[in-house]
């Protein structure tokens, strides 16, 4: 069973439908006890960092999520969900994140058009369960104005280029996260979600 955390800033329907179409059992929940007991977790998200962390805390979801991930449960963050896993963000002021990944979220340079929206290529750094079967330069779909600066480059599993290079996928222990939206990335995204479900 894959538990998708609903903290009221999520585009859940396409993610849930994609996973079900791939044959996986899925539960969407805002219940802290269900998050605490989940065997696999997905933290999706669309919107601003400050709103996301506030909603997670107000709904009582932040601590159960942290506890369960720290216990070794596989977790996948998507877009804003990826950002929330990090230590802090500069999006519309300073905000503390869940601090499950060390690093910060920063804005794309002012010379670039934001949001970065559209298809960009993935450049995997090596073999990993999440990226099995995903070829170099595969296209995936991005929508974002901020990106992750990990404290260590060792957690960067794949990069992309939008005038600058930045992490597209990160991995640390039982945590994976994508800057792009796999549920909107056609067969490449489906393969990645299927890989996560089978980890």
Backbone as a printed PyTorch tensor [residue, N CA C, xyz], in Angstrom:
tensor([[[  0.8420,  -1.1960,   0.0000],
         [  0.0000,   0.0000,   0.0000],
         [  0.8830,   1.2550,   0.0000]],

        [[  0.6250,   2.1370,  -0.9550],
         [  1.3270,   3.4220,  -1.0350],
         [  0.4110,   4.4890,  -0.4460]],

        [[  0.9240,   5.2400,   0.5050],
         [  0.1490,   6.2980,   1.1530],
         [  0.5840,   7.6470,   0.6010]],

        [[ -0.3510,   8.3500,  -0.0250],
         [ -0.1040,   9.7000,  -0.5320],
         [ -0.5880,  10.6900,   0.5190]],

        [[  0.2960,  11.5680,   0.9540],
         [ -0.0300,  12.5210,   2.0190],
         [ -0.7700,  13.7150,   1.4120]],

        [[ -1.9820,  13.9200,   1.8780],
         [ -2.8150,  15.0240,   1.3960],
         [ -2.7680,  16.1570,   2.4140]],

        [[ -1.9890,  17.2060,   2.1110],
         [ -1.9160,  18.3510,   3.0110],
         [ -2.5350,  19.5870,   2.3520]],

        [[ -3.4700,  19.3110,   1.4510],
         [ -4.3690,  20.3180,   0.8680],
         [ -3.6690,  21.3030,  -0.0630]],

        [[ -2.4840,  20.9270,  -0.5780],
         [ -1.8280,  21.7240,  -1.6150],
         [ -1.3800,  20.8160,  -2.7490]],

        [[ -2.1020,  19.7340,  -2.9240],
         [ -1.6030,  18.6940,  -3.8110],
         [ -2.4540,  18.5440,  -5.0610]],

        [[ -1.7900,  18.1490,  -6.1270],
         [ -2.4910,  17.7270,  -7.3360],
         [ -2.5030,  16.2000,  -7.2940]],

        [[ -3.5070,  15.6570,  -6.6050],
         [ -3.4690,  14.2440,  -6.2440],
         [ -4.0640,  13.3110,  -7.2750]],

        [[ -5.0520,  13.7760,  -8.0140],
         [ -5.8260,  12.8500,  -8.8300],
         [ -4.9820,  12.1400,  -9.8790]],

        [[ -4.1440,  12.8890, -10.6080],
         [ -3.3570,  12.2480, -11.6630],
         [ -2.3210,  11.3000, -11.0750]],

        [[ -1.7590,  11.6490,  -9.9190],
         [ -0.7910,  10.7670,  -9.2590],
         [ -1.4680,   9.4860,  -8.7970]],

        [[ -2.5880,   9.6240,  -8.1300],
         [ -3.3260,   8.4470,  -7.6650],
         [ -3.7530,   7.5650,  -8.8370]],

        [[ -4.2860,   8.1810,  -9.8820],
         [ -4.7450,   7.4060, -11.0320],
         [ -3.6050,   6.6880, -11.7330]],

        [[ -2.4520,   7.3460, -11.8530],
         [ -1.3000,   6.7040, -12.4960],
         [ -0.8630,   5.4720, -11.7260]],

        [[ -0.7590,   5.5830, -10.4110],
         [ -0.3420,   4.4420,  -9.5960],
         [ -1.3530,   3.3040,  -9.6630]],

        [[ -2.6360,   3.6340,  -9.6400],
         [ -3.6630,   2.5800,  -9.7370],
         [ -3.6120,   1.9040, -11.1050]],

        [[ -3.3950,   2.6970, -12.1430],
         [ -3.3140,   2.1260, -13.4920],
         [ -2.1340,   1.1740, -13.6200]],

        [[ -1.0850,   1.4380, -12.8520],
         [  0.0930,   0.5710, -12.8590],
         [ -0.0940,  -0.6660, -11.9800]],

        [[ -1.2480,  -0.7480, -11.3070],
         [ -1.5790,  -1.9480, -10.5450],
         [ -1.2330,  -1.8960,  -9.0720]],

        [[ -1.0130,  -0.6970,  -8.5210],
         [ -0.5980,  -0.5890,  -7.1300],
         [ -1.7490,  -0.1040,  -6.2460]],

        [[ -1.7770,  -0.5960,  -5.0120],
         [ -2.7570,  -0.1480,  -4.0280],
         [ -2.3320,   1.2140,  -3.4920]],

        [[ -3.2870,   2.1320,  -3.4580],
         [ -2.9890,   3.5140,  -3.0770],
         [ -4.0250,   4.0020,  -2.0680]],

        [[ -3.5530,   4.7550,  -1.0790],
         [ -4.4350,   5.4300,  -0.1290],
         [ -4.0430,   6.8910,  -0.0800]],

        [[ -5.0170,   7.7820,  -0.1940],
         [ -4.7890,   9.2160,  -0.0330],
         [ -5.3320,   9.6160,   1.3280]],

        [[ -4.5200,  10.2740,   2.1390],
         [ -4.9610,  10.5350,   3.5100],
         [ -4.4390,  11.8530,   4.0620]],

        [[ -5.2290,  12.4100,   4.9730],
         [ -4.7980,  13.5370,   5.8050],
         [ -4.8100,  13.1280,   7.2740]],

        [[ -4.8820,  11.8130,   7.5390],
         [ -4.9390,  11.3010,   8.9040],
         [ -3.5390,  11.0120,   9.4430]],

        [[ -3.1300,  11.6590,  10.5240],
         [ -1.7880,  11.4460,  11.0710],
         [ -1.4780,   9.9840,  11.3740]],

        [[ -2.4330,   9.2400,  11.9210],
         [ -2.1760,   7.8390,  12.2730],
         [ -1.9020,   6.9910,  11.0390]],

        [[ -2.5640,   7.2900,   9.9250],
         [ -2.3300,   6.5450,   8.6920],
         [ -0.9680,   6.8810,   8.1070]],

        [[ -0.5430,   8.1280,   8.2370],
         [  0.8030,   8.5160,   7.8000],
         [  1.8510,   7.8300,   8.6670]],

        [[  1.6060,   7.7610,   9.9630],
         [  2.5630,   7.1500,  10.8940],
         [  2.7180,   5.6500,  10.6220]],

        [[  1.6560,   5.0010,  10.1560],
         [  1.6780,   3.5500,   9.9670],
         [  1.9640,   3.1280,   8.5300]],

        [[  2.1600,   4.0710,   7.6210],
         [  2.3160,   3.7490,   6.1980],
         [  3.5590,   2.9190,   5.9350]],

        [[  3.4660,   2.0470,   4.9350],
         [  4.6190,   1.2310,   4.5380],
         [  5.3960,   1.8570,   3.3850]],

        [[  4.7820,   2.7910,   2.6690],
         [  5.4530,   3.6140,   1.6610],
         [  4.7460,   4.9570,   1.6490]],

        [[  5.5120,   6.0370,   1.4960],
         [  4.9570,   7.3840,   1.5700],
         [  5.3070,   8.1910,   0.3330]],

        [[  4.3320,   8.9460,  -0.1670],
         [  4.6010,   9.9400,  -1.2070],
         [  4.1310,  11.2880,  -0.7040]],

        [[  5.0210,  12.2800,  -0.7790],
         [  4.6920,  13.6600,  -0.4160],
         [  4.6880,  14.4750,  -1.7100]],

        [[  3.5110,  14.6580,  -2.3110],
         [  3.4440,  15.4430,  -3.5490],
         [  3.3110,  16.9230,  -3.2030]],

        [[  2.9310,  17.7450,  -4.1670],
         [  2.6940,  19.1320,  -3.8160],
         [  2.7760,  20.0980,  -4.9700]],

        [[  1.9040,  21.0850,  -4.8930],
         [  1.8950,  22.2050,  -5.8270],
         [  1.6590,  23.4510,  -4.9890]],

        [[  2.4790,  24.4900,  -5.1710],
         [  2.2620,  25.7130,  -4.4110],
         [  3.5320,  26.1960,  -3.7420]],

        [[  3.3630,  27.0230,  -2.7270],
         [  4.4850,  27.6910,  -2.0640],
         [  4.9520,  26.9200,  -0.8370]],

        [[  6.2440,  26.9980,  -0.5650],
         [  6.8770,  26.2750,   0.5360],
         [  6.2430,  26.6300,   1.8810]],

        [[  6.0770,  27.9240,   2.1520],
         [  5.5330,  28.3500,   3.4400],
         [  4.1510,  27.7910,   3.6970]],

        [[  3.2960,  27.8080,   2.6810],
         [  1.9520,  27.2460,   2.8230],
         [  2.0200,  25.7470,   3.0710]],

        [[  2.9460,  25.0770,   2.3750],
         [  3.0630,  23.6350,   2.5110],
         [  3.4770,  23.2170,   3.9110]],

        [[  4.5130,  23.8410,   4.4620],
         [  4.9770,  23.4460,   5.7910],
         [  3.9540,  23.8270,   6.8500]],

        [[  3.2720,  24.9500,   6.6540],
         [  2.2210,  25.3450,   7.6030],
         [  1.0900,  24.3250,   7.6160]],

        [[  0.6440,  23.8940,   6.4220],
         [ -0.4460,  22.9270,   6.3550],
         [ -0.0510,  21.5870,   6.9650]],

        [[  1.1660,  21.1320,   6.6810],
         [  1.6170,  19.8680,   7.2670],
         [  1.5750,  19.9220,   8.7890]],

        [[  1.9900,  21.0320,   9.3610],
         [  1.9940,  21.1560,  10.8150],
         [  0.5850,  21.3240,  11.3720]],

        [[ -0.2440,  22.1600,  10.7350],
         [ -1.5910,  22.3940,  11.2430],
         [ -2.4520,  21.1420,  11.1780]],

        [[ -2.2190,  20.3060,  10.1800],
         [ -2.9750,  19.0640,  10.0400],
         [ -2.3850,  17.9250,  10.8760]],

        [[ -1.3050,  18.2080,  11.5790],
         [ -0.6850,  17.1920,  12.4180],
         [  0.0370,  16.1100,  11.6490]],

        [[  0.4940,  16.4360,  10.4380],
         [  1.1050,  15.4360,   9.5610],
         [  2.6290,  15.4750,   9.5770]],

        [[  3.2150,  16.5850,   9.9800],
         [  4.6730,  16.7320,   9.8850],
         [  5.4010,  15.7270,  10.7720]],

        [[  5.0450,  15.6590,  12.0390],
         [  5.7580,  14.7710,  12.9580],
         [  5.5680,  13.2930,  12.6100]],

        [[  4.3340,  12.8310,  12.3170],
         [  4.1900,  11.4290,  11.9070],
         [  4.9850,  11.0920,  10.6530]],

        [[  5.0390,  12.0270,   9.7120],
         [  5.8080,  11.7950,   8.4900],
         [  7.2890,  11.6610,   8.8230]],

        [[  7.8210,  12.5820,   9.5980],
         [  9.2380,  12.5430,   9.9730],
         [  9.5580,  11.2570,  10.7240]],

        [[  8.7120,  10.9020,  11.6880],
         [  8.9440,   9.6970,  12.4770],
         [  8.9830,   8.4490,  11.6080]],

        [[  8.0270,   8.3480,  10.6920],
         [  7.9470,   7.1500,   9.8630],
         [  9.1220,   7.0680,   8.8930]],

        [[  9.4960,   8.1840,   8.2940],
         [ 10.6430,   8.1740,   7.3800],
         [ 11.9260,   7.8560,   8.1490]],

        [[ 12.0810,   8.4230,   9.3230],
         [ 13.2710,   8.1330,  10.1270],
         [ 13.3380,   6.6780,  10.5720]],

        [[ 12.2000,   5.9960,  10.5760],
         [ 12.1840,   4.5790,  10.9410],
         [ 12.6120,   3.6840,   9.7780]],

        [[ 12.7860,   4.2890,   8.5750],
         [ 13.2470,   3.5270,   7.4230],
         [ 12.2310,   3.3150,   6.3360]],

        [[ 11.0440,   3.8580,   6.4800],
         [  9.9980,   3.7060,   5.4650],
         [ 10.3920,   4.4440,   4.1840]],

        [[ 10.2850,   3.7830,   3.0210],
         [ 10.5910,   4.4670,   1.7600],
         [  9.6620,   5.6580,   1.5310]],

        [[ 10.2430,   6.7790,   1.1170],
         [  9.4690,   7.9970,   0.8910],
         [  9.9060,   8.6450,  -0.4130]],

        [[  8.9230,   9.2130,  -1.1080],
         [  9.1670,   9.9200,  -2.3660],
         [  8.5450,  11.3020,  -2.2760]],

        [[  9.3610,  12.3600,  -2.4760],
         [  8.8520,  13.7160,  -2.5510],
         [  8.7850,  14.1570,  -4.0040]],

        [[  7.7260,  14.8700,  -4.3550],
         [  7.5240,  15.3270,  -5.7330],
         [  7.3330,  16.8410,  -5.7400]],

        [[  8.1780,  17.5570,  -6.4830],
         [  8.1050,  19.0090,  -6.6850],
         [  8.1110,  19.7400,  -5.3400]],

        [[  7.0160,  20.3870,  -4.9450],
         [  6.9900,  21.0360,  -3.6300],
         [  7.2660,  20.0150,  -2.5290]],

        [[  6.7740,  18.7920,  -2.7080],
         [  7.0460,  17.7420,  -1.7360],
         [  8.5390,  17.4830,  -1.5930]],

        [[  9.2750,  17.5520,  -2.6870],
         [ 10.7370,  17.4500,  -2.6350],
         [ 11.3150,  18.5910,  -1.8020]],

        [[ 10.8750,  19.8040,  -2.0720],
         [ 11.4100,  20.9760,  -1.3740],
         [ 11.1890,  20.8820,   0.1270]],

        [[ 10.0140,  20.4200,   0.5270],
         [  9.6670,  20.3710,   1.9420],
         [ 10.5490,  19.4000,   2.7190]],

        [[ 11.1640,  18.4470,   2.0360],
         [ 12.0460,  17.4910,   2.7000],
         [ 13.3560,  18.1310,   3.1590]],

        [[ 13.7060,  19.2860,   2.5950],
         [ 14.9940,  19.9130,   2.8870],
         [ 14.9460,  20.7670,   4.1620]],

        [[ 16.1060,  21.2580,   4.5500],
         [ 16.2590,  21.9770,   5.8140],
         [ 15.5300,  23.3160,   5.8110]],

        [[ 15.6530,  24.0860,   4.7160],
         [ 15.0970,  25.4350,   4.7100],
         [ 14.8590,  25.9100,   3.2780]],

        [[ 14.0570,  26.9840,   3.1800],
         [ 13.7390,  27.5580,   1.8780],
         [ 13.7330,  29.0750,   1.9610]],

        [[ 14.1020,  29.7070,   0.8470],
         [ 14.0590,  31.1700,   0.7560],
         [ 12.8330,  31.6340,  -0.0290]],

        [[ 11.8750,  30.7520,  -0.2730],
         [ 10.7070,  31.1040,  -1.0770],
         [  9.7750,  32.0280,  -0.2930]],

        [[  9.6450,  33.2790,  -0.7320],
         [  8.8080,  34.2890,  -0.0630],
         [  9.1680,  34.4120,   1.4150]],

        [[ 10.4560,  34.5810,   1.6980],
         [ 10.9210,  34.6810,   3.0720],
         [ 11.6330,  33.4060,   3.4930]],

        [[ 12.0190,  33.3530,   4.7600],
         [ 12.7530,  32.1960,   5.2700],
         [ 11.7870,  31.2270,   5.9440]],

        [[ 11.9060,  29.9550,   5.5900],
         [ 11.0580,  28.9230,   6.1900],
         [ 11.8930,  27.6910,   6.4970]],

        [[ 11.6380,  27.0680,   7.6270],
         [ 12.2560,  25.7930,   7.9690],
         [ 11.4340,  24.6650,   7.3730]],

        [[ 12.1430,  23.6700,   6.8130],
         [ 11.4780,  22.5170,   6.2470],
         [ 11.4620,  21.3350,   7.2110]],

        [[ 11.2250,  20.1420,   6.6810],
         [ 11.1780,  18.9310,   7.4950],
         [ 12.5720,  18.4650,   7.9080]],

        [[ 13.6040,  18.9550,   7.2320],
         [ 15.0050,  18.6940,   7.5770],
         [ 15.3610,  17.2050,   7.5100]],

        [[ 14.7140,  16.4790,   6.6060],
         [ 15.0800,  15.0840,   6.3610],
         [ 16.2210,  14.9920,   5.3560]],

        [[ 16.3890,  16.0380,   4.5550],
         [ 17.5090,  16.1700,   3.6300],
         [ 18.2220,  17.4770,   3.9470]],

        [[ 19.5420,  17.4340,   3.9880],
         [ 20.3160,  18.6260,   4.3270],
         [ 20.5040,  19.5080,   3.0880]],

        [[ 20.1440,  20.7800,   3.2330],
         [ 20.2940,  21.7100,   2.1180],
         [ 19.1880,  22.7370,   2.1360]],

        [[ 19.1580,  23.5690,   1.0940],
         [ 18.1960,  24.6600,   1.0580],
         [ 17.5630,  24.7790,  -0.3160]],

        [[ 16.4250,  25.4500,  -0.3410],
         [ 15.6840,  25.6920,  -1.5760],
         [ 15.8770,  27.1550,  -1.9670]],

        [[ 16.3390,  27.3780,  -3.2000],
         [ 16.6630,  28.7260,  -3.6650],
         [ 15.9540,  29.0100,  -4.9910]],

        [[ 15.8580,  30.2970,  -5.3230],
         [ 15.1430,  30.6970,  -6.5350],
         [ 16.0390,  30.5450,  -7.7500]],

        [[ 15.4410,  30.1850,  -8.8740],
         [ 16.1700,  30.1710, -10.1350],
         [ 16.7110,  31.5710, -10.4290]],

        [[ 17.8520,  31.6880, -11.1000],
         [ 18.4660,  33.0010, -11.3470],
         [ 17.5180,  33.9640, -12.0560]],

        [[ 17.6610,  35.2610, -11.7960],
         [ 16.7290,  36.2550, -12.3360],
         [ 16.7730,  36.3890, -13.8560]],

        [[ 17.8320,  35.9070, -14.4940],
         [ 17.8990,  35.9990, -15.9600],
         [ 17.0740,  34.9160, -16.6480]],

        [[ 16.5400,  33.9640, -15.8800],
         [ 15.7650,  32.8770, -16.4640],
         [ 14.2710,  33.1570, -16.3510]],

        [[ 13.5270,  32.6840, -17.3250],
         [ 12.0760,  32.8090, -17.2570],
         [ 11.5410,  31.8400, -16.2090]],

        [[ 10.7260,  32.3730, -15.3100],
         [ 10.1050,  31.5260, -14.2950],
         [  8.5850,  31.7150, -14.3440]],

        [[  7.8200,  30.6690, -14.0330],
         [  8.3450,  29.3600, -13.6620],
         [  8.9850,  28.6320, -14.8390]],

        [[  9.9440,  27.7850, -14.5090],
         [ 10.4780,  26.8360, -15.4870],
         [  9.3780,  25.8150, -15.7330]],

        [[  8.8260,  25.8300, -16.9260],
         [  7.6670,  24.9930, -17.2210],
         [  7.8700,  24.3010, -18.5610]],

        [[  7.8540,  22.9770, -18.5340],
         [  7.9720,  22.2360, -19.7800],
         [  8.8580,  21.0150, -19.6360]],

        [[  9.2440,  20.4650, -20.7790],
         [  9.9800,  19.2060, -20.8320],
         [ 11.4830,  19.4490, -20.8700]],

        [[ 12.1930,  18.8080, -19.9580],
         [ 13.6540,  18.8740, -19.9310],
         [ 14.2310,  17.4820, -19.7600]],

        [[ 15.5060,  17.3570, -20.1260],
         [ 16.1530,  16.0530, -20.1060],
         [ 16.7440,  15.7060, -18.7400]],

        [[ 16.6940,  14.4170, -18.4330],
         [ 17.3240,  13.8840, -17.2330],
         [ 18.7220,  13.3780, -17.5510]],

        [[ 19.6440,  13.6230, -16.6190],
         [ 21.0060,  13.1010, -16.7460],
         [ 21.3340,  12.3160, -15.4780]],

        [[ 21.0070,  11.0060, -15.4510],
         [ 21.2810,  10.1970, -14.2580],
         [ 22.7720,  10.0910, -13.9780]],

        [[ 23.1150,  10.0670, -12.6940],
         [ 24.5150,   9.9770, -12.2790],
         [ 24.9760,   8.5480, -12.0450]],

        [[ 24.0370,   7.6120, -12.0390],
         [ 24.4260,   6.2300, -11.8070],
         [ 23.2020,   5.3630, -11.6270]],

        [[ 23.4340,   4.0620, -11.4750],
         [ 22.3410,   3.1120, -11.3260],
         [ 21.7140,   3.2550,  -9.9370]],

        [[ 20.3980,   3.1330,  -9.9060],
         [ 19.6520,   3.2180,  -8.6580],
         [ 18.2840,   2.5920,  -8.9040]],

        [[ 17.7010,   2.0100,  -7.8660],
         [ 16.4110,   1.3570,  -8.0460],
         [ 15.3400,   2.2550,  -8.6360]],

        [[ 15.3640,   3.5390,  -8.2800],
         [ 14.3280,   4.4430,  -8.7670],
         [ 14.4790,   4.7250, -10.2580]],

        [[ 15.7030,   4.7130, -10.7630],
         [ 15.9410,   5.0870, -12.1590],
         [ 16.1710,   3.8880, -13.0770]],

        [[ 15.9160,   2.6800, -12.5890],
         [ 16.0530,   1.4960, -13.4450],
         [ 15.2010,   1.6410, -14.7010]],

        [[ 15.8180,   1.4210, -15.8530],
         [ 15.0830,   1.4730, -17.1090],
         [ 14.8730,   2.8640, -17.6630]],

        [[ 15.4080,   3.8870, -17.0110],
         [ 15.2650,   5.2690, -17.4880],
         [ 16.5700,   5.6870, -18.1580]],

        [[ 16.4960,   5.9660, -19.4300],
         [ 17.6920,   6.2220, -20.2280],
         [ 18.2020,   7.6440, -20.0370]],

        [[ 19.4930,   7.8130, -20.2820],
         [ 20.1090,   9.1440, -20.3360],
         [ 19.3480,  10.0230, -21.3170]],

        [[ 19.1100,  11.2680, -20.9130],
         [ 18.4550,  12.3000, -21.7290],
         [ 16.9630,  12.0560, -21.9410]],

        [[ 16.3570,  11.1940, -21.1270],
         [ 14.9030,  11.0590, -21.1650],
         [ 14.2510,  12.3800, -20.7640]],

        [[ 13.1190,  12.6860, -21.3720],
         [ 12.4160,  13.9370, -21.0810],
         [ 11.3640,  13.7310, -19.9910]],

        [[ 11.3170,  14.6950, -19.0540],
         [ 10.3000,  14.7090, -18.0050],
         [  9.7710,  16.1380, -17.8590]],

        [[  8.6430,  16.2760, -17.1500],
         [  7.9140,  17.5410, -17.1340],
         [  8.1260,  18.3050, -15.8240]],

        [[  8.5810,  19.5530, -15.9550],
         [  8.8750,  20.4280, -14.8160],
         [  7.9030,  21.6080, -14.7510]],

        [[  7.5630,  22.0210, -13.5320],
         [  6.8730,  23.2930, -13.2850],
         [  7.3660,  23.8060, -11.9340]],

        [[  8.2700,  24.7990, -11.9380],
         [  8.8090,  25.2950, -10.6660],
         [  9.5820,  26.5980, -10.8940]],

        [[  9.7280,  27.3540,  -9.7960],
         [ 10.5250,  28.5770,  -9.8050],
         [ 11.7110,  28.4970,  -8.8550]],

        [[ 11.7300,  27.4730,  -8.0140],
         [ 12.7960,  27.2630,  -7.0340],
         [ 13.3780,  25.8720,  -7.2280]],

        [[ 14.5850,  25.6720,  -6.7250],
         [ 15.2230,  24.3690,  -6.8750],
         [ 16.0660,  24.0640,  -5.6430]],

        [[ 16.4660,  22.8300,  -5.5040],
         [ 17.2050,  22.3890,  -4.3250],
         [ 18.7050,  22.5680,  -4.5000]],

        [[ 19.3420,  23.0630,  -3.4320],
         [ 20.8010,  23.0870,  -3.3130],
         [ 21.1760,  22.1840,  -2.1430]],

        [[ 21.4210,  20.8970,  -2.3990],
         [ 21.7750,  19.9890,  -1.3070],
         [ 23.1010,  20.3830,  -0.6660]],

        [[ 23.2430,  20.0870,   0.6230],
         [ 24.4930,  20.3480,   1.3150],
         [ 25.6210,  19.4840,   0.7630]],

        [[ 25.2690,  18.3040,   0.2410],
         [ 26.2500,  17.3970,  -0.3510],
         [ 25.7970,  16.9730,  -1.7350]],

        [[ 26.6980,  17.0500,  -2.7010],
         [ 26.3730,  16.6000,  -4.0600],
         [ 26.2030,  15.0890,  -4.1330]],

        [[ 26.5940,  14.3790,  -3.0770],
         [ 26.5130,  12.9230,  -3.0850],
         [ 25.0780,  12.4160,  -3.1780]],

        [[ 24.0980,  13.2440,  -2.7860],
         [ 22.7130,  12.7750,  -2.8170],
         [ 22.0400,  13.0240,  -4.1720]],

        [[ 22.7360,  13.6910,  -5.0970],
         [ 22.1360,  14.0000,  -6.4000],
         [ 22.1870,  12.7580,  -7.2880]],

        [[ 21.0080,  12.2490,  -7.6280],
         [ 20.8890,  11.0360,  -8.4240],
         [ 20.7820,  11.3490,  -9.9180]],

        [[ 20.2130,  12.5220, -10.2400],
         [ 20.1130,  12.9490, -11.6410],
         [ 19.9960,  14.4680, -11.6670]],

        [[ 20.4920,  15.0600, -12.7430],
         [ 20.4110,  16.5070, -12.9260],
         [ 19.6250,  16.8220, -14.1920]],

        [[ 19.3070,  18.1160, -14.3430],
         [ 18.7580,  18.6180, -15.5950],
         [ 19.3840,  19.9820, -15.8540]],

        [[ 19.2060,  20.4970, -17.0650],
         [ 19.7690,  21.7960, -17.4400],
         [ 18.6660,  22.7490, -17.8650]],

        [[ 18.6550,  23.9280, -17.2350],
         [ 17.7960,  25.0300, -17.6580],
         [ 18.6620,  26.2820, -17.5600]],

        [[ 19.5930,  26.3730, -18.4870],
         [ 20.6820,  27.3600, -18.4680],
         [ 21.6790,  27.0350, -17.3450]],

        [[ 21.1820,  26.7040, -16.1730],
         [ 22.0390,  26.1970, -15.1010],
         [ 21.7120,  24.7170, -14.8840]],

        [[ 22.6480,  24.0040, -14.2530],
         [ 22.3980,  22.6140, -13.8920],
         [ 21.9110,  22.5640, -12.4450]],

        [[ 20.8820,  21.7690, -12.2040],
         [ 20.3850,  21.6120, -10.8310],
         [ 19.8250,  20.1970, -10.6550]],

        [[ 19.6200,  19.7560,  -9.4080],
         [ 19.1520,  18.3880,  -9.1800],
         [ 17.7340,  18.1620,  -9.6910]],

        [[ 17.5730,  17.0730, -10.4210],
         [ 16.2500,  16.6420, -10.8600],
         [ 15.7300,  15.5080,  -9.9830]],

        [[ 16.6600,  14.6670,  -9.4870],
         [ 16.3280,  13.5890,  -8.5480],
         [ 17.4090,  13.5550,  -7.4780]],

        [[ 16.9800,  13.4130,  -6.2220],
         [ 17.9310,  13.2060,  -5.1370],
         [ 17.5790,  11.9180,  -4.4070]],

        [[ 18.5850,  11.3470,  -3.7330],
         [ 18.3870,  10.0990,  -2.9900],
         [ 19.3060,  10.0800,  -1.7860]],

        [[ 18.7190,   9.8030,  -0.6310],
         [ 19.4850,   9.6340,   0.6050],
         [ 18.8080,   8.5450,   1.4340]],

        [[ 19.5240,   7.4310,   1.6100],
         [ 18.9950,   6.2960,   2.3710],
         [ 17.6560,   5.8530,   1.8010]],

        [[ 16.5780,   5.9800,   2.5680],
         [ 15.2490,   5.5310,   2.1400],
         [ 14.4070,   6.6610,   1.5570]],

        [[ 15.0430,   7.7840,   1.2230],
         [ 14.3280,   8.9570,   0.7030],
         [ 14.7380,   9.2320,  -0.7360]],

        [[ 13.7430,   9.3780,  -1.6110],
         [ 13.9510,   9.8150,  -2.9860],
         [ 13.0810,  11.0510,  -3.2180]],

        [[ 13.4790,  11.9030,  -4.1310],
         [ 12.6640,  13.0770,  -4.4390],
         [ 12.9520,  13.5620,  -5.8480]],

        [[ 11.9170,  14.0620,  -6.5130],
         [ 12.0360,  14.5420,  -7.8860],
         [ 11.5640,  15.9910,  -7.9750]],

        [[ 12.3360,  16.8150,  -8.7030],
         [ 11.9100,  18.1810,  -8.9590],
         [ 10.7780,  18.2100,  -9.9830]],

        [[ 10.7770,  17.2720, -10.8790],
         [  9.7450,  17.1910, -11.9250],
         [  8.5340,  16.4070, -11.4110]],

        [[  7.4870,  16.3890, -12.2330],
         [  6.2580,  15.6710, -11.9140],
         [  6.2280,  14.3490, -12.6790]],

        [[  6.5360,  13.2220, -12.0310],
         [  6.4900,  11.9490, -12.7570],
         [  5.0870,  11.6040, -13.2560]],

        [[  4.0590,  12.0190, -12.5140],
         [  2.6850,  11.6990, -12.9280],
         [  2.2770,  12.4620, -14.1820]],

        [[  3.0820,  13.4470, -14.6050],
         [  2.8010,  14.2020, -15.8330],
         [  3.8610,  13.9360, -16.9060]],

        [[  4.7280,  12.9590, -16.6480],
         [  5.8830,  12.7250, -17.5230],
         [  5.7500,  11.4630, -18.3720]],

        [[  4.5340,  11.0780, -18.6550],
         [  4.2350,   9.9750, -19.5680],
         [  4.9920,   8.7020, -19.1730]],

        [[  5.5150,   7.9590, -20.1440],
         [  6.0380,   6.6220, -19.8360],
         [  7.2700,   6.6770, -18.9310]],

        [[  8.0780,   7.7370, -19.0340],
         [  9.2560,   7.8450, -18.1670],
         [  8.8230,   8.0160, -16.7070]],

        [[  7.8580,   8.8840, -16.4820],
         [  7.3470,   9.0860, -15.1300],
         [  6.6560,   7.8550, -14.5870]],

        [[  5.9220,   7.1500, -15.4570],
         [  5.2710,   5.9160, -15.0310],
         [  6.3080,   4.8820, -14.6060]],

        [[  7.3960,   4.7960, -15.3400],
         [  8.4380,   3.8390, -14.9800],
         [  9.0400,   4.1890, -13.6190]],

        [[  9.2710,   5.4720, -13.3790],
         [  9.8400,   5.8910, -12.1140],
         [  8.8900,   5.5800, -10.9530]],

        [[  7.5970,   5.8880, -11.1150],
         [  6.6240,   5.6030, -10.0510],
         [  6.5000,   4.1020,  -9.8110]],

        [[  6.5250,   3.3280, -10.8850],
         [  6.4700,   1.8830, -10.7530],
         [  7.7000,   1.3580, -10.0280]],

        [[  8.8560,   1.9140, -10.3550],
         [ 10.0920,   1.5320,  -9.6580],
         [  9.9810,   1.8220,  -8.1620]],

        [[  9.4520,   3.0070,  -7.8270],
         [  9.3070,   3.3400,  -6.4030],
         [  8.3800,   2.3560,  -5.7100]],

        [[  7.2730,   2.0400,  -6.3480],
         [  6.3000,   1.1270,  -5.7480],
         [  6.9030,  -0.2540,  -5.5100]],

        [[  7.8900,  -0.6320,  -6.3180],
         [  8.4710,  -1.9630,  -6.2190],
         [  9.7640,  -2.0000,  -5.4110]],

        [[ 10.2170,  -0.8580,  -4.8940],
         [ 11.4600,  -0.8350,  -4.1220],
         [ 11.3740,  -1.7660,  -2.9160]]])
